[in-house]
Amino acid sequence: MIDLLTAQKLDKEDVLAGFKNYFENNSNEIYLDGNSLGKLPKKTLKILQETIQDQWGKKLIRSWNETWLDLPLRLAKKYGALLNIKKEEVIIGESTSVRLYQILHALINSKKYTNKLSSDNLNFPTDLYVLEGLVNEFNLGRVNLINYKQEIIADLNLLKKNIQNHQGIYCLSLVTFKSSFLYPMRDLNLWAEENNSIIVWDLSHAIGAVEIDLKETQTKIALGCSYKFMNGGPGSPAFLFIQKKLQDSLHNPIKGWFGHQNPFNFAPNYLPDSGINRFASGTTQVLSMQAMEPGIDITLEAGIKNLRKKSIELSEFFLNGIEEKLIPLGFKIQSPSNSNLRGSHLTISHPASWQICQALIQGELKALKVIPDYRPPNLLRFGITPLYTSYEDLFRVLIRIKEIVLTESYKKLKKQK
Ligand SMILES: Cc1ncc(COP(=O)(O)O)c(C=O)c1O
């Protein structure tokens, strides 16, 4: 039985409970969408104010030398620490979509692998669009899209057979956006290597949510965004990891001055920098990079092992509650039941998911507001963010969903999106 007292007891024992105070929190609202946009760290407000008022407002151009030129490197070091890679192997900047385009373009041109681009039906649409754009640009026929029979768990046998039969460049999301399925990264990297293939991993839904060791898993290329579990802010810059030994054989298709060997010589011809910095293009996104730093600092302070442990415990608690309180009301679980195969969001479905989601978000007079998100056709996703989600939050969310369904209050809301 899931009850309030048990939830409160678990919160008392939680060593990470205090981290919630690092963030801005709305009262009478439970935010379960940190897998889409993480909360605002209080420190970010201060840093942005200082960056704007002092560094930009007063010091102006001098701030480049004093603070801003080193900013991407400082962030690279911290992201490197989280992912167990060297700071020389990661670059911060651009968006995930742009990074994916750059790196796939570079891989195709490098001719290291057969020019066959593959992915699966669990991947996020932007990744599939980038792949489609590139096969058209390079005249490569069609994207090899693996279609599993269902959208919860990847059929790993089918995926491996595919890699064997269609060698080349694969793009997969380590944690899938709909069901939260988590791939066995090392196993697949080794399999790809044996079969003359490479996997480019999109870590957007995984970083800050699960432990990732890019060295131990023998990952060659990975990238992702920093605005979900990393709390970097809306549209905050992406990160790109390229294994050291691959870097100098890959060429950035967007040859901008920040990727030049010596940008401040202002030479007319482009000479790529050595190492990962050749994947820089234009001027550093200073404001959004400054905003990104408190998020990674908080994650490093909490420790990804502790975060993962709490994420699993919270998720198990929530899943038990779903089984007990929501399955009898017509909900179905759409995430893997085994925590080793799952990231840090949970998905359920119901024929009236859209209306239920709206009822949760809007809240009625004095009712608790809950912010999950909806994904077509009928999915409700709940981001379990161990930095600021409590057991009591999850208990109250279960009760609120039950209330909305039993009173049928959601029926007052539009069926149409
Ligand atoms: C797996 C994955 N990749 C990429 C993105 C978005 O990429 P971008 O930052 O370029 O918008 C998302 C956004 O939710 C995502 O879930």
The ligand as a Tripos MOL2 file, in Angstrom:
@<TRIPOS>MOLECULE
LIG
   16    16     1     0     0
SMALL
NO_CHARGES

@<TRIPOS>ATOM
      1 C1         16.5530   12.9480  -27.8050 C.3       1 LIG1
      2 C2         16.4320   14.3910  -28.1610 C.ar      1 LIG1
      3 N1         17.2620   14.9280  -29.0630 N.ar      1 LIG1
      4 C3         17.1790   16.2370  -29.4000 C.ar      1 LIG1
      5 C4         16.2520   17.0610  -28.8160 C.ar      1 LIG1
      6 C5         16.1160   18.4950  -29.1970 C.3       1 LIG1
      7 O1         17.1800   19.0040  -29.8950 O.3       1 LIG1
      8 P1         17.4190   20.5780  -29.9690 P.3       1 LIG1
      9 O2         18.0890   20.9880  -28.6980 O.co2     1 LIG1
     10 O3         18.2290   20.7640  -31.1780 O.co2     1 LIG1
     11 O4         16.0900   21.2410  -30.0640 O.co2     1 LIG1
     12 C6         15.3640   16.5330  -27.8890 C.ar      1 LIG1
     13 C7         14.3520   17.4100  -27.2630 C.2       1 LIG1
     14 O5         13.4980   17.0370  -26.5300 O.2       1 LIG1
     15 C8         15.4590   15.1800  -27.5410 C.ar      1 LIG1
     16 O6         14.6300   14.6480  -26.6540 O.3       1 LIG1
@<TRIPOS>BOND
     1     1     2 1
     2     2     3 ar
     3     2    15 ar
     4     3     4 ar
     5     4     5 ar
     6     5     6 1
     7     5    12 ar
     8     6     7 1
     9     7     8 1
    10     8     9 2
    11     8    10 1
    12     8    11 1
    13    12    13 1
    14    12    15 ar
    15    13    14 2
    16    15    16 1
@<TRIPOS>SUBSTRUCTURE
     1 LIG1         1 GROUP 0 **** ****
